[in-house]
């Protein structure tokens, strides 16, 4: 039981850190937020209310990426995680599906319970 509690606690660590530490940010893509709410109604409002989370809008470059992909949420997240002028090293994707991202050149943080 303690092992599971430790992993669940770890998954909330980045949320707490983004709220408590200056210069630490969490980003959520709006497409992934919409998909999450489709799977778990009400979760989008819950996430939107959390402190320390910034939302990545669907700008034109992201929309062009999404237009060619299977799922909008994954495509928008992949686009946001790639290196950019704002994030030269790219961003880490917090996910409960780390195996899904193995074929992509991105870093992941497993948030699975």
C-alpha positions as CSV (number, residue, x, y, z in Angstrom):
1,X,0.0,0.0,0.0
2,X,2.8,2.5,0.8
3,X,4.4,1.9,-2.6
4,X,1.1,3.0,-4.4
5,X,0.7,6.0,-2.1
6,X,4.3,7.1,-3.0
7,X,3.6,6.9,-6.7
8,X,0.3,8.8,-6.4
9,X,2.1,11.4,-4.3
10,X,4.8,11.7,-6.9
11,X,2.2,12.5,-9.6
12,X,1.0,15.5,-7.7
13,X,4.5,16.8,-7.1
14,X,4.8,18.8,-10.3
15,X,1.5,20.5,-9.7
16,X,2.6,21.5,-6.2
17,X,6.0,22.6,-7.4
18,X,4.5,24.8,-10.1
19,X,2.3,26.4,-7.5
20,X,5.0,26.9,-4.9
21,X,8.2,27.6,-6.8
22,X,8.9,30.6,-8.9
23,X,10.1,29.8,-12.4
24,X,8.4,26.3,-12.4
25,X,5.6,26.0,-14.9
26,X,3.1,23.3,-16.0
27,X,1.5,23.6,-19.4
28,X,-1.7,22.0,-20.6
29,X,-2.6,22.0,-24.3
30,X,-6.2,23.1,-24.9
31,X,-6.8,20.1,-27.3
32,X,-5.6,17.6,-24.6
33,X,-7.9,19.4,-22.1
34,X,-10.9,19.0,-24.4
35,X,-10.1,15.3,-25.0
36,X,-9.7,14.7,-21.2
37,X,-13.0,16.2,-20.5
38,X,-14.6,14.0,-23.1
39,X,-13.3,10.9,-21.3
40,X,-13.9,12.3,-17.8
41,X,-16.6,15.0,-17.8
42,X,-15.8,17.9,-15.5
43,X,-12.0,17.3,-15.4
44,X,-11.3,20.3,-17.6
45,X,-12.9,22.7,-15.1
46,X,-11.0,21.0,-12.3
47,X,-7.7,21.4,-14.2
48,X,-8.5,24.9,-15.2
49,X,-9.0,25.8,-11.5
50,X,-5.6,24.5,-10.4
51,X,-3.0,27.2,-9.6
52,X,0.3,27.1,-11.5
53,X,-1.0,25.7,-14.8
54,X,-0.7,27.7,-18.0
55,X,-2.8,26.7,-21.1
56,X,-1.2,26.4,-24.5
57,X,-3.6,27.8,-27.1
58,X,-4.0,26.3,-30.5
59,X,-2.1,28.7,-32.7
60,X,-1.6,28.4,-36.4
61,X,1.6,26.2,-36.3
62,X,-0.1,23.9,-33.7
63,X,-3.3,23.8,-35.8
64,X,-1.3,22.7,-38.9
65,X,0.3,19.9,-36.8
66,X,-3.0,18.8,-35.4
67,X,-4.7,18.8,-38.8
68,X,-2.3,16.0,-39.9
69,X,-2.6,13.8,-36.8
70,X,-4.9,11.1,-35.5
71,X,-5.9,12.7,-32.2
72,X,-5.8,16.4,-31.6
73,X,-4.8,16.1,-27.9
74,X,-1.7,14.1,-28.6
75,X,-0.7,16.1,-31.7
76,X,-1.1,19.4,-29.8
77,X,0.9,18.1,-26.8
78,X,3.7,16.8,-29.1
79,X,3.8,20.2,-30.9
80,X,4.0,22.0,-27.5
81,X,6.8,19.7,-26.2
82,X,9.1,20.2,-29.2
83,X,12.0,22.7,-28.8
84,X,11.0,26.3,-29.5
85,X,12.5,29.7,-28.9
86,X,10.8,29.8,-25.5
87,X,11.9,26.3,-24.5
88,X,15.1,25.5,-26.4
89,X,15.3,22.0,-24.7
90,X,11.6,21.3,-25.3
91,X,9.2,20.4,-22.6
92,X,8.7,17.2,-20.6
93,X,5.3,15.5,-21.2
94,X,3.6,14.4,-18.0
95,X,1.6,11.3,-19.0
96,X,-0.1,8.2,-17.8
97,X,0.8,6.6,-21.2
98,X,4.6,6.9,-21.4
99,X,4.9,4.0,-23.9
100,X,2.8,5.9,-26.4
101,X,5.5,8.6,-26.6
102,X,8.5,6.3,-27.0
103,X,8.6,6.7,-30.8
104,X,8.8,10.5,-30.5
105,X,11.9,12.6,-29.6
106,X,10.4,14.0,-26.4
107,X,11.0,13.5,-22.7
108,X,8.3,12.1,-20.5
109,X,7.4,12.0,-16.8
110,X,5.3,8.9,-15.9
111,X,2.3,10.0,-13.8
112,X,0.7,6.5,-13.7
113,X,-0.7,5.6,-10.3
